[in-house]
Amino acid sequence: MKEFIGKDPPTFMEERKHQKEEYDMEMAEFAEQFSKFKELKKPVTNTKKVLL
């Protein structure tokens, strides 16, 4: 919590945007990697929809 209180809001927001971009990219890779498993079709499809 102390980390966030002391940060400049614009810098903090840029950091959060960057983290989201990284997260989205990792989740897209995850979905692609596991899309070949028939048992995981539903969760992978849901993950892809969230990324749109």
PyMOL Python script that loads the backbone (N, CA, C, O; Angstrom):
from pymol import cmd

cmd.read_pdbstr("""\
ATOM      1  N   MET A   1       0.822  -1.188   0.000  1.00  0.00           N
ATOM      2  CA  MET A   1       0.000   0.000   0.000  1.00  0.00           C
ATOM      3  C   MET A   1       0.863   1.248   0.000  1.00  0.00           C
ATOM      4  O   MET A   1       0.553   2.222  -0.685  1.00  0.00           O
ATOM      5  N   LYS A   2       1.933   1.221   0.758  1.00  0.00           N
ATOM      6  CA  LYS A   2       2.814   2.384   0.829  1.00  0.00           C
ATOM      7  C   LYS A   2       3.405   2.705  -0.539  1.00  0.00           C
ATOM      8  O   LYS A   2       3.642   3.869  -0.863  1.00  0.00           O
ATOM      9  N   GLU A   3       3.643   1.663  -1.341  1.00  0.00           N
ATOM     10  CA  GLU A   3       4.190   1.877  -2.683  1.00  0.00           C
ATOM     11  C   GLU A   3       3.263   2.755  -3.511  1.00  0.00           C
ATOM     12  O   GLU A   3       3.726   3.651  -4.218  1.00  0.00           O
ATOM     13  N   PHE A   4       1.982   2.512  -3.431  1.00  0.00           N
ATOM     14  CA  PHE A   4       1.014   3.209  -4.264  1.00  0.00           C
ATOM     15  C   PHE A   4       0.724   4.618  -3.768  1.00  0.00           C
ATOM     16  O   PHE A   4       0.480   5.515  -4.575  1.00  0.00           O
ATOM     17  N   ILE A   5       0.745   4.825  -2.472  1.00  0.00           N
ATOM     18  CA  ILE A   5       0.431   6.144  -1.922  1.00  0.00           C
ATOM     19  C   ILE A   5       1.470   7.171  -2.355  1.00  0.00           C
ATOM     20  O   ILE A   5       1.121   8.313  -2.657  1.00  0.00           O
ATOM     21  N   GLY A   6       2.726   6.784  -2.388  1.00  0.00           N
ATOM     22  CA  GLY A   6       3.791   7.718  -2.718  1.00  0.00           C
ATOM     23  C   GLY A   6       3.988   7.963  -4.202  1.00  0.00           C
ATOM     24  O   GLY A   6       4.769   8.843  -4.566  1.00  0.00           O
ATOM     25  N   LYS A   7       3.322   7.233  -5.065  1.00  0.00           N
ATOM     26  CA  LYS A   7       3.547   7.367  -6.506  1.00  0.00           C
ATOM     27  C   LYS A   7       2.751   8.512  -7.102  1.00  0.00           C
ATOM     28  O   LYS A   7       1.664   8.862  -6.644  1.00  0.00           O
ATOM     29  N   ASP A   8       3.337   9.076  -8.136  1.00  0.00           N
ATOM     30  CA  ASP A   8       2.669  10.121  -8.908  1.00  0.00           C
ATOM     31  C   ASP A   8       1.569   9.456  -9.735  1.00  0.00           C
ATOM     32  O   ASP A   8       1.856   8.502 -10.459  1.00  0.00           O
ATOM     33  N   PRO A   9       0.327   9.922  -9.653  1.00  0.00           N
ATOM     34  CA  PRO A   9      -0.785   9.258 -10.355  1.00  0.00           C
ATOM     35  C   PRO A   9      -0.568   9.027 -11.853  1.00  0.00           C
ATOM     36  O   PRO A   9      -0.852   7.927 -12.327  1.00  0.00           O
ATOM     37  N   PRO A  10      -0.077  10.011 -12.627  1.00  0.00           N
ATOM     38  CA  PRO A  10       0.117   9.714 -14.060  1.00  0.00           C
ATOM     39  C   PRO A  10       1.123   8.587 -14.295  1.00  0.00           C
ATOM     40  O   PRO A  10       0.922   7.740 -15.166  1.00  0.00           O
ATOM     41  N   THR A  11       2.200   8.581 -13.520  1.00  0.00           N
ATOM     42  CA  THR A  11       3.197   7.523 -13.656  1.00  0.00           C
ATOM     43  C   THR A  11       2.584   6.178 -13.284  1.00  0.00           C
ATOM     44  O   THR A  11       2.817   5.171 -13.953  1.00  0.00           O
ATOM     45  N   PHE A  12       1.813   6.173 -12.232  1.00  0.00           N
ATOM     46  CA  PHE A  12       1.162   4.950 -11.772  1.00  0.00           C
ATOM     47  C   PHE A  12       0.216   4.413 -12.843  1.00  0.00           C
ATOM     48  O   PHE A  12       0.184   3.207 -13.092  1.00  0.00           O
ATOM     49  N   MET A  13      -0.549   5.292 -13.476  1.00  0.00           N
ATOM     50  CA  MET A  13      -1.498   4.853 -14.505  1.00  0.00           C
ATOM     51  C   MET A  13      -0.768   4.274 -15.714  1.00  0.00           C
ATOM     52  O   MET A  13      -1.209   3.279 -16.289  1.00  0.00           O
ATOM     53  N   GLU A  14       0.338   4.889 -16.099  1.00  0.00           N
ATOM     54  CA  GLU A  14       1.118   4.359 -17.220  1.00  0.00           C
ATOM     55  C   GLU A  14       1.651   2.965 -16.885  1.00  0.00           C
ATOM     56  O   GLU A  14       1.667   2.072 -17.731  1.00  0.00           O
ATOM     57  N   GLU A  15       2.080   2.800 -15.650  1.00  0.00           N
ATOM     58  CA  GLU A  15       2.575   1.499 -15.205  1.00  0.00           C
ATOM     59  C   GLU A  15       1.459   0.458 -15.269  1.00  0.00           C
ATOM     60  O   GLU A  15       1.685  -0.667 -15.715  1.00  0.00           O
ATOM     61  N   ARG A  16       0.270   0.824 -14.831  1.00  0.00           N
ATOM     62  CA  ARG A  16      -0.878  -0.094 -14.859  1.00  0.00           C
ATOM     63  C   ARG A  16      -1.256  -0.454 -16.299  1.00  0.00           C
ATOM     64  O   ARG A  16      -1.578  -1.608 -16.583  1.00  0.00           O
ATOM     65  N   LYS A  17      -1.218   0.518 -17.204  1.00  0.00           N
ATOM     66  CA  LYS A  17      -1.526   0.242 -18.613  1.00  0.00           C
ATOM     67  C   LYS A  17      -0.523  -0.749 -19.184  1.00  0.00           C
ATOM     68  O   LYS A  17      -0.888  -1.676 -19.907  1.00  0.00           O
ATOM     69  N   HIS A  18       0.745  -0.540 -18.851  1.00  0.00           N
ATOM     70  CA  HIS A  18       1.797  -1.433 -19.331  1.00  0.00           C
ATOM     71  C   HIS A  18       1.586  -2.846 -18.776  1.00  0.00           C
ATOM     72  O   HIS A  18       1.737  -3.828 -19.503  1.00  0.00           O
ATOM     73  N   GLN A  19       1.238  -2.948 -17.488  1.00  0.00           N
ATOM     74  CA  GLN A  19       0.984  -4.251 -16.880  1.00  0.00           C
ATOM     75  C   GLN A  19      -0.192  -4.946 -17.552  1.00  0.00           C
ATOM     76  O   GLN A  19      -0.155  -6.158 -17.764  1.00  0.00           O
ATOM     77  N   LYS A  20      -1.228  -4.199 -17.887  1.00  0.00           N
ATOM     78  CA  LYS A  20      -2.401  -4.780 -18.543  1.00  0.00           C
ATOM     79  C   LYS A  20      -2.040  -5.309 -19.927  1.00  0.00           C
ATOM     80  O   LYS A  20      -2.481  -6.390 -20.318  1.00  0.00           O
ATOM     81  N   GLU A  21      -1.237  -4.546 -20.666  1.00  0.00           N
ATOM     82  CA  GLU A  21      -0.812  -4.999 -21.993  1.00  0.00           C
ATOM     83  C   GLU A  21      -0.037  -6.311 -21.883  1.00  0.00           C
ATOM     84  O   GLU A  21      -0.256  -7.235 -22.666  1.00  0.00           O
ATOM     85  N   GLU A  22       0.868  -6.386 -20.910  1.00  0.00           N
ATOM     86  CA  GLU A  22       1.636  -7.617 -20.703  1.00  0.00           C
ATOM     87  C   GLU A  22       0.716  -8.779 -20.329  1.00  0.00           C
ATOM     88  O   GLU A  22       0.865  -9.890 -20.837  1.00  0.00           O
ATOM     89  N   TYR A  23      -0.228  -8.508 -19.439  1.00  0.00           N
ATOM     90  CA  TYR A  23      -1.171  -9.536 -19.004  1.00  0.00           C
ATOM     91  C   TYR A  23      -1.998 -10.045 -20.188  1.00  0.00           C
ATOM     92  O   TYR A  23      -2.171 -11.252 -20.359  1.00  0.00           O
ATOM     93  N   ASP A  24      -2.501  -9.126 -20.992  1.00  0.00           N
ATOM     94  CA  ASP A  24      -3.310  -9.520 -22.146  1.00  0.00           C
ATOM     95  C   ASP A  24      -2.507 -10.382 -23.110  1.00  0.00           C
ATOM     96  O   ASP A  24      -3.019 -11.363 -23.648  1.00  0.00           O
ATOM     97  N   MET A  25      -1.249 -10.014 -23.325  1.00  0.00           N
ATOM     98  CA  MET A  25      -0.400 -10.775 -24.230  1.00  0.00           C
ATOM     99  C   MET A  25      -0.151 -12.184 -23.663  1.00  0.00           C
ATOM    100  O   MET A  25      -0.209 -13.171 -24.397  1.00  0.00           O
ATOM    101  N   GLU A  26       0.121 -12.267 -22.369  1.00  0.00           N
ATOM    102  CA  GLU A  26       0.345 -13.570 -21.742  1.00  0.00           C
ATOM    103  C   GLU A  26      -0.907 -14.440 -21.796  1.00  0.00           C
ATOM    104  O   GLU A  26      -0.817 -15.645 -22.031  1.00  0.00           O
ATOM    105  N   MET A  27      -2.062 -13.839 -21.581  1.00  0.00           N
ATOM    106  CA  MET A  27      -3.310 -14.603 -21.623  1.00  0.00           C
ATOM    107  C   MET A  27      -3.613 -15.078 -23.043  1.00  0.00           C
ATOM    108  O   MET A  27      -4.137 -16.177 -23.224  1.00  0.00           O
ATOM    109  N   ALA A  28      -3.294 -14.274 -24.043  1.00  0.00           N
ATOM    110  CA  ALA A  28      -3.492 -14.688 -25.433  1.00  0.00           C
ATOM    111  C   ALA A  28      -2.593 -15.881 -25.754  1.00  0.00           C
ATOM    112  O   ALA A  28      -3.023 -16.826 -26.416  1.00  0.00           O
ATOM    113  N   GLU A  29      -1.348 -15.836 -25.286  1.00  0.00           N
ATOM    114  CA  GLU A  29      -0.432 -16.958 -25.487  1.00  0.00           C
ATOM    115  C   GLU A  29      -0.947 -18.208 -24.769  1.00  0.00           C
ATOM    116  O   GLU A  29      -0.888 -19.312 -25.309  1.00  0.00           O
ATOM    117  N   PHE A  30      -1.444 -18.024 -23.564  1.00  0.00           N
ATOM    118  CA  PHE A  30      -2.014 -19.123 -22.781  1.00  0.00           C
ATOM    119  C   PHE A  30      -3.182 -19.760 -23.530  1.00  0.00           C
ATOM    120  O   PHE A  30      -3.258 -20.983 -23.653  1.00  0.00           O
ATOM    121  N   ALA A  31      -4.082 -18.930 -24.024  1.00  0.00           N
ATOM    122  CA  ALA A  31      -5.256 -19.434 -24.740  1.00  0.00           C
ATOM    123  C   ALA A  31      -4.835 -20.196 -25.991  1.00  0.00           C
ATOM    124  O   ALA A  31      -5.399 -21.244 -26.305  1.00  0.00           O
ATOM    125  N   GLU A  32      -3.852 -19.670 -26.697  1.00  0.00           N
ATOM    126  CA  GLU A  32      -3.370 -20.336 -27.910  1.00  0.00           C
ATOM    127  C   GLU A  32      -2.740 -21.686 -27.567  1.00  0.00           C
ATOM    128  O   GLU A  32      -2.981 -22.681 -28.251  1.00  0.00           O
ATOM    129  N   GLN A  33      -1.949 -21.715 -26.525  1.00  0.00           N
ATOM    130  CA  GLN A  33      -1.251 -22.934 -26.117  1.00  0.00           C
ATOM    131  C   GLN A  33      -2.223 -24.043 -25.713  1.00  0.00           C
ATOM    132  O   GLN A  33      -1.998 -25.211 -26.032  1.00  0.00           O
ATOM    133  N   PHE A  34      -3.295 -23.686 -25.018  1.00  0.00           N
ATOM    134  CA  PHE A  34      -4.209 -24.696 -24.495  1.00  0.00           C
ATOM    135  C   PHE A  34      -5.441 -24.922 -25.372  1.00  0.00           C
ATOM    136  O   PHE A  34      -6.286 -25.752 -25.037  1.00  0.00           O
ATOM    137  N   SER A  35      -5.556 -24.207 -26.474  1.00  0.00           N
ATOM    138  CA  SER A  35      -6.726 -24.361 -27.341  1.00  0.00           C
ATOM    139  C   SER A  35      -6.777 -25.730 -28.021  1.00  0.00           C
ATOM    140  O   SER A  35      -7.834 -26.150 -28.490  1.00  0.00           O
ATOM    141  N   LYS A  36      -5.656 -26.415 -28.074  1.00  0.00           N
ATOM    142  CA  LYS A  36      -5.629 -27.729 -28.724  1.00  0.00           C
ATOM    143  C   LYS A  36      -6.228 -28.841 -27.851  1.00  0.00           C
ATOM    144  O   LYS A  36      -6.470 -29.944 -28.340  1.00  0.00           O
ATOM    145  N   PHE A  37      -6.467 -28.558 -26.570  1.00  0.00           N
ATOM    146  CA  PHE A  37      -7.039 -29.555 -25.673  1.00  0.00           C
ATOM    147  C   PHE A  37      -8.559 -29.438 -25.660  1.00  0.00           C
ATOM    148  O   PHE A  37      -9.117 -28.416 -25.263  1.00  0.00           O
ATOM    149  N   LYS A  38      -9.205 -30.494 -26.098  1.00  0.00           N
ATOM    150  CA  LYS A  38     -10.661 -30.505 -26.221  1.00  0.00           C
ATOM    151  C   LYS A  38     -11.353 -30.215 -24.881  1.00  0.00           C
ATOM    152  O   LYS A  38     -12.380 -29.536 -24.843  1.00  0.00           O
ATOM    153  N   GLU A  39     -10.790 -30.729 -23.795  1.00  0.00           N
ATOM    154  CA  GLU A  39     -11.399 -30.562 -22.470  1.00  0.00           C
ATOM    155  C   GLU A  39     -11.390 -29.103 -22.003  1.00  0.00           C
ATOM    156  O   GLU A  39     -12.179 -28.717 -21.141  1.00  0.00           O
ATOM    157  N   LEU A  40     -10.502 -28.308 -22.571  1.00  0.00           N
ATOM    158  CA  LEU A  40     -10.354 -26.913 -22.142  1.00  0.00           C
ATOM    159  C   LEU A  40     -11.003 -25.921 -23.098  1.00  0.00           C
ATOM    160  O   LEU A  40     -10.769 -24.716 -23.004  1.00  0.00           O
ATOM    161  N   LYS A  41     -11.815 -26.426 -24.013  1.00  0.00           N
ATOM    162  CA  LYS A  41     -12.417 -25.550 -25.020  1.00  0.00           C
ATOM    163  C   LYS A  41     -13.215 -24.405 -24.392  1.00  0.00           C
ATOM    164  O   LYS A  41     -13.063 -23.253 -24.800  1.00  0.00           O
ATOM    165  N   LYS A  42     -14.055 -24.707 -23.414  1.00  0.00           N
ATOM    166  CA  LYS A  42     -14.903 -23.673 -22.814  1.00  0.00           C
ATOM    167  C   LYS A  42     -14.078 -22.607 -22.073  1.00  0.00           C
ATOM    168  O   LYS A  42     -14.278 -21.420 -22.327  1.00  0.00           O
ATOM    169  N   PRO A  43     -13.156 -22.983 -21.166  1.00  0.00           N
ATOM    170  CA  PRO A  43     -12.386 -21.936 -20.489  1.00  0.00           C
ATOM    171  C   PRO A  43     -11.496 -21.132 -21.440  1.00  0.00           C
ATOM    172  O   PRO A  43     -11.309 -19.930 -21.253  1.00  0.00           O
ATOM    173  N   VAL A  44     -10.951 -21.796 -22.453  1.00  0.00           N
ATOM    174  CA  VAL A  44     -10.111 -21.083 -23.418  1.00  0.00           C
ATOM    175  C   VAL A  44     -10.959 -20.103 -24.221  1.00  0.00           C
ATOM    176  O   VAL A  44     -10.532 -18.975 -24.467  1.00  0.00           O
ATOM    177  N   THR A  45     -12.146 -20.516 -24.630  1.00  0.00           N
ATOM    178  CA  THR A  45     -13.047 -19.629 -25.366  1.00  0.00           C
ATOM    179  C   THR A  45     -13.425 -18.428 -24.510  1.00  0.00           C
ATOM    180  O   THR A  45     -13.446 -17.300 -25.002  1.00  0.00           O
ATOM    181  N   ASN A  46     -13.723 -18.658 -23.241  1.00  0.00           N
ATOM    182  CA  ASN A  46     -14.059 -17.554 -22.341  1.00  0.00           C
ATOM    183  C   ASN A  46     -12.887 -16.591 -22.179  1.00  0.00           C
ATOM    184  O   ASN A  46     -13.079 -15.375 -22.146  1.00  0.00           O
ATOM    185  N   THR A  47     -11.683 -17.126 -22.079  1.00  0.00           N
ATOM    186  CA  THR A  47     -10.493 -16.286 -21.957  1.00  0.00           C
ATOM    187  C   THR A  47     -10.321 -15.424 -23.197  1.00  0.00           C
ATOM    188  O   THR A  47     -10.021 -14.235 -23.090  1.00  0.00           O
ATOM    189  N   LYS A  48     -10.509 -16.014 -24.370  1.00  0.00           N
ATOM    190  CA  LYS A  48     -10.385 -15.250 -25.614  1.00  0.00           C
ATOM    191  C   LYS A  48     -11.420 -14.132 -25.679  1.00  0.00           C
ATOM    192  O   LYS A  48     -11.113 -13.032 -26.140  1.00  0.00           O
ATOM    193  N   LYS A  49     -12.639 -14.401 -25.224  1.00  0.00           N
ATOM    194  CA  LYS A  49     -13.695 -13.383 -25.245  1.00  0.00           C
ATOM    195  C   LYS A  49     -13.348 -12.211 -24.335  1.00  0.00           C
ATOM    196  O   LYS A  49     -13.625 -11.060 -24.672  1.00  0.00           O
ATOM    197  N   VAL A  50     -12.750 -12.493 -23.197  1.00  0.00           N
ATOM    198  CA  VAL A  50     -12.366 -11.434 -22.258  1.00  0.00           C
ATOM    199  C   VAL A  50     -11.310 -10.523 -22.883  1.00  0.00           C
ATOM    200  O   VAL A  50     -11.284  -9.323 -22.612  1.00  0.00           O
ATOM    201  N   LEU A  51     -10.454 -11.085 -23.707  1.00  0.00           N
ATOM    202  CA  LEU A  51      -9.364 -10.315 -24.304  1.00  0.00           C
ATOM    203  C   LEU A  51      -9.817  -9.431 -25.459  1.00  0.00           C
ATOM    204  O   LEU A  51      -9.073  -8.547 -25.883  1.00  0.00           O
ATOM    205  N   LEU A  52     -11.009  -9.650 -25.969  1.00  0.00           N
ATOM    206  CA  LEU A  52     -11.490  -8.845 -27.099  1.00  0.00           C
ATOM    207  C   LEU A  52     -11.839  -7.471 -26.711  1.00  0.00           C
ATOM    208  O   LEU A  52     -12.257  -6.678 -27.555  1.00  0.00           O
TER     209      LEU A  52
END
""", "prot")
cmd.dss("prot")
cmd.show_as("cartoon", "prot")
cmd.util.cbc("prot")
cmd.orient("prot")
